[in-house]
Amino acid sequence: MAIAMAAEIERDLISQRTKEALAAKKRAGVKPGRPKGVGKSKLDEHRPEIEALLAHGSTQKYIANRFGTTEANLRMK
C-alpha cells in the first residue's frame, strides 16, 4: 500500500512539472508540438533510387529494409 501511495505521489509530481513546463513555454510564445509543413526526410537524397526501384517492381517492404526505414516513410509527396 505504501508503494502504491508513493507511486501515486510521484505521478502527480510529474504531471505538475509537465503542466508547469508547458505553461512556461506558452508564456514564452513557443507553440507546442511538431512544426507544421513539409519537412526534410532522410530519404530525400535517395529519392531517385527509390523511384527507380519502385518503377522496376521492387516491393515497398524490400526498399524500406534496404534504407533502414518503414514502409509508411516511403510514401513520398
Residue frames as a rotation matrix with the C-alpha (Angstrom) as fourth column:
MET 1
0.570 0.822 0.000 0.00
0.822 -0.570 0.000 0.00
0.000 0.000 -1.000 0.00
ALA 2
0.427 -0.495 -0.757 2.86
0.163 -0.781 0.603 2.35
-0.890 -0.381 -0.252 0.80
ILE 3
-0.653 -0.686 0.319 4.46
0.406 0.038 0.913 1.67
-0.639 0.726 0.254 -2.57
ALA 4
-0.128 0.706 0.697 1.18
0.975 -0.038 0.218 2.43
0.180 0.707 -0.683 -4.35
MET 5
0.777 0.398 -0.487 0.86
0.533 -0.827 0.175 5.70
-0.333 -0.396 -0.855 -2.45
ALA 6
-0.035 -0.882 -0.470 4.44
0.106 -0.471 0.875 6.67
-0.994 -0.019 0.110 -3.31
ALA 7
-0.671 -0.174 0.721 3.82
0.690 0.210 0.693 5.88
-0.271 0.962 -0.021 -6.99
GLU 8
0.344 0.885 0.312 0.66
0.928 -0.372 0.031 8.00
0.144 0.279 -0.950 -6.99
ILE 9
0.647 -0.193 -0.738 2.51
0.247 -0.862 0.442 10.93
-0.721 -0.468 -0.510 -5.40
GLU 10
-0.456 -0.890 0.010 5.31
0.225 -0.104 0.969 10.62
-0.861 0.444 0.247 -7.96
ARG 11
-0.364 0.422 0.830 2.78
0.931 0.147 0.334 10.52
0.019 0.895 -0.446 -10.81
ASP 12
0.712 0.683 -0.159 1.13
0.696 -0.718 0.032 13.70
-0.093 -0.134 -0.987 -9.51
LEU 13
0.302 -0.694 -0.653 4.52
0.092 -0.661 0.745 15.44
-0.949 -0.285 -0.135 -9.20
ILE 14
-0.675 -0.528 0.515 5.45
0.517 0.159 0.841 14.51
-0.526 0.834 0.165 -12.77
SER 15
0.058 0.802 0.594 2.10
0.983 -0.151 0.108 15.76
0.176 0.578 -0.797 -14.01
GLN 16
0.778 0.222 -0.588 2.52
0.431 -0.869 0.242 19.04
-0.457 -0.442 -0.772 -12.14
ARG 17
-0.158 -0.923 -0.351 6.05
0.106 -0.369 0.923 19.60
-0.982 0.108 0.156 -13.52
THR 18
-0.607 -0.025 0.794 4.87
0.766 0.246 0.594 18.85
-0.210 0.969 -0.130 -17.05
LYS 19
0.449 0.861 0.240 1.95
0.885 -0.465 0.012 21.28
0.122 0.207 -0.971 -16.80
GLU 20
0.620 -0.287 -0.731 4.23
0.208 -0.837 0.505 23.99
-0.757 -0.465 -0.459 -15.39
ALA 21
-0.494 -0.864 0.094 6.77
0.273 -0.051 0.961 23.50
-0.826 0.500 0.261 -18.18
LEU 22
-0.350 0.453 0.820 4.08
0.932 0.086 0.351 23.66
0.088 0.888 -0.452 -20.87
ALA 23
0.733 0.635 -0.242 2.64
0.667 -0.741 0.074 26.82
-0.132 -0.216 -0.967 -19.32
ALA 24
0.220 -0.747 -0.627 6.10
0.108 -0.620 0.777 28.42
-0.969 -0.239 -0.056 -19.25
LYS 25
-0.699 -0.451 0.555 6.66
0.552 0.153 0.820 27.56
-0.454 0.880 0.142 -22.93
LYS 26
0.122 0.847 0.517 3.25
0.976 -0.196 0.092 29.01
0.179 0.494 -0.851 -23.78
ARG 27
0.755 0.108 -0.647 4.08
0.372 -0.883 0.286 32.25
-0.541 -0.457 -0.706 -21.94
ALA 28
-0.216 -0.936 -0.276 7.36
0.059 -0.295 0.954 32.40
-0.975 0.190 0.119 -23.88
GLY 29
0.258 0.444 -0.858 5.40
-0.775 -0.434 -0.458 32.16
-0.576 0.784 0.232 -27.13
VAL 30
-0.809 -0.553 -0.200 6.59
-0.573 0.666 0.478 28.70
-0.131 0.501 -0.856 -28.14
LYS 31
0.265 0.915 -0.304 3.97
-0.947 0.307 0.097 26.59
0.182 0.262 0.948 -29.88
PRO 32
-0.115 -0.295 0.948 3.87
-0.587 0.791 0.175 23.02
-0.802 -0.536 -0.264 -28.60
GLY 33
0.639 0.410 0.651 4.22
0.104 0.793 -0.601 20.04
-0.762 0.452 0.464 -30.89
ARG 34
-0.239 -0.707 0.666 5.84
0.749 0.302 0.590 19.31
-0.618 0.640 0.457 -34.19
PRO 35
-0.525 0.016 -0.851 6.15
-0.326 -0.928 0.183 22.19
-0.786 0.373 0.492 -36.67
LYS 36
0.510 0.783 0.357 3.63
0.155 0.324 -0.933 22.17
-0.846 0.531 0.044 -39.50
GLY 37
0.567 -0.223 -0.793 4.61
-0.776 -0.465 -0.425 21.92
-0.274 0.857 -0.437 -43.13
VAL 38
0.914 -0.282 -0.292 6.79
0.049 0.791 -0.610 19.80
0.403 0.543 0.737 -45.31
GLY 39
0.627 -0.738 0.252 9.92
-0.524 -0.160 0.836 18.72
-0.576 -0.656 -0.487 -43.56
LYS 40
-0.025 -0.724 -0.689 13.09
-0.944 0.243 -0.221 17.12
0.328 0.645 -0.690 -44.75
SER 41
0.923 0.300 0.242 13.36
-0.354 0.908 0.223 13.38
-0.153 -0.291 0.944 -44.83
LYS 42
0.018 -0.952 0.306 16.44
-0.498 0.257 0.828 11.22
-0.867 -0.167 -0.470 -44.51
LEU 43
0.056 0.088 0.995 15.21
0.615 0.782 -0.103 9.56
-0.787 0.617 -0.010 -47.70
ASP 44
0.772 0.305 -0.557 15.31
-0.152 -0.764 -0.628 12.77
-0.617 0.569 -0.544 -49.80
GLU 45
-0.040 -0.893 -0.448 18.83
-0.845 -0.210 0.492 12.08
-0.534 0.398 -0.746 -51.03
HIS 46
-0.805 -0.240 0.542 17.80
-0.041 0.935 0.353 8.56
-0.591 0.262 -0.763 -52.12
ARG 47
0.067 0.974 -0.217 14.62
-0.383 -0.175 -0.907 9.61
-0.921 0.144 0.361 -53.90
PRO 48
0.112 -0.002 -0.994 15.78
-0.994 0.012 -0.112 8.86
0.012 1.000 -0.001 -57.49
GLU 49
-0.831 -0.481 -0.279 16.99
-0.473 0.875 -0.101 5.41
0.293 0.048 -0.955 -56.47
ILE 50
-0.686 0.648 0.330 13.77
-0.022 0.436 -0.900 4.65
-0.727 -0.625 -0.285 -54.58
GLU 51
0.227 0.798 -0.559 11.63
-0.669 -0.289 -0.684 5.77
-0.707 0.529 0.469 -57.51
ALA 52
-0.216 -0.386 -0.897 13.69
-0.926 0.372 0.063 3.59
0.310 0.844 -0.438 -59.86
LEU 53
-0.982 -0.145 0.122 13.29
-0.183 0.897 -0.402 0.58
-0.051 -0.417 -0.907 -57.57
LEU 54
-0.291 0.951 0.106 9.53
-0.152 0.064 -0.986 1.13
-0.945 -0.303 0.125 -57.41
ALA 55
0.234 0.356 -0.905 9.33
-0.906 -0.258 -0.336 1.50
-0.353 0.898 0.262 -61.19
HIS 56
-0.434 -0.499 -0.750 11.15
-0.743 0.669 -0.015 -1.81
0.509 0.551 -0.661 -61.62
GLY 57
0.311 0.771 -0.556 8.71
-0.304 0.635 0.711 -3.64
0.901 -0.052 0.432 -59.36
SER 58
-0.737 -0.564 -0.373 10.56
0.199 0.346 -0.917 -3.80
0.646 -0.750 -0.142 -56.05
THR 59
0.273 0.864 -0.422 8.28
0.729 0.101 0.677 -4.09
0.628 -0.493 -0.602 -53.05
GLN 60
0.465 -0.037 0.885 7.96
-0.385 -0.908 0.164 -1.29
0.798 -0.417 -0.436 -50.53
LYS 61
0.979 -0.105 0.173 8.98
-0.113 0.426 0.898 -3.73
-0.168 -0.899 0.405 -47.81
TYR 62
0.482 -0.847 0.223 12.24
0.875 0.454 -0.167 -4.54
0.040 0.276 0.960 -49.62
ILE 63
0.100 -0.430 0.897 13.01
0.366 -0.823 -0.435 -0.85
0.925 0.372 0.075 -50.19
ALA 64
0.739 0.233 0.632 12.19
-0.451 -0.526 0.721 0.05
0.501 -0.818 -0.284 -46.58
ASN 65
0.895 -0.444 0.029 14.51
0.295 0.641 0.708 -2.65
-0.333 -0.626 0.705 -45.28
ARG 66
0.312 -0.814 0.490 17.26
0.882 0.056 -0.469 -1.56
0.354 0.578 0.735 -47.67
PHE 67
-0.137 -0.333 0.933 17.16
0.128 -0.940 -0.317 2.04
0.982 0.076 0.171 -46.42
GLY 68
-0.760 -0.239 -0.604 16.51
0.572 0.195 -0.797 1.25
0.308 -0.951 -0.012 -42.76
THR 69
-0.811 0.566 0.150 13.04
-0.585 -0.773 -0.246 2.78
-0.024 -0.287 0.958 -42.53
THR 70
-0.445 0.751 0.487 9.39
0.161 0.602 -0.782 1.76
-0.881 -0.270 -0.389 -42.58
GLU 71
-0.508 0.343 0.790 7.03
0.861 0.224 0.456 1.31
-0.021 0.912 -0.410 -45.50
ALA 72
0.562 0.783 -0.267 4.97
0.789 -0.604 -0.109 4.29
-0.247 -0.150 -0.958 -44.31
ASN 73
0.186 -0.578 -0.794 8.02
0.064 -0.800 0.597 6.58
-0.980 -0.162 -0.112 -44.72
LEU 74
-0.700 -0.483 0.527 8.25
0.503 0.191 0.843 5.67
-0.507 0.855 0.110 -48.39
ARG 75
0.272 0.871 0.410 5.03
0.953 -0.185 -0.241 7.45
-0.134 0.456 -0.880 -49.23
MET 76
-0.702 -0.641 -0.310 6.55
0.552 -0.765 0.333 10.48
-0.451 0.062 0.891 -50.90
LYS 77
0.300 0.824 -0.480 4.61
0.306 -0.560 -0.770 13.53
-0.903 0.084 -0.420 -51.99
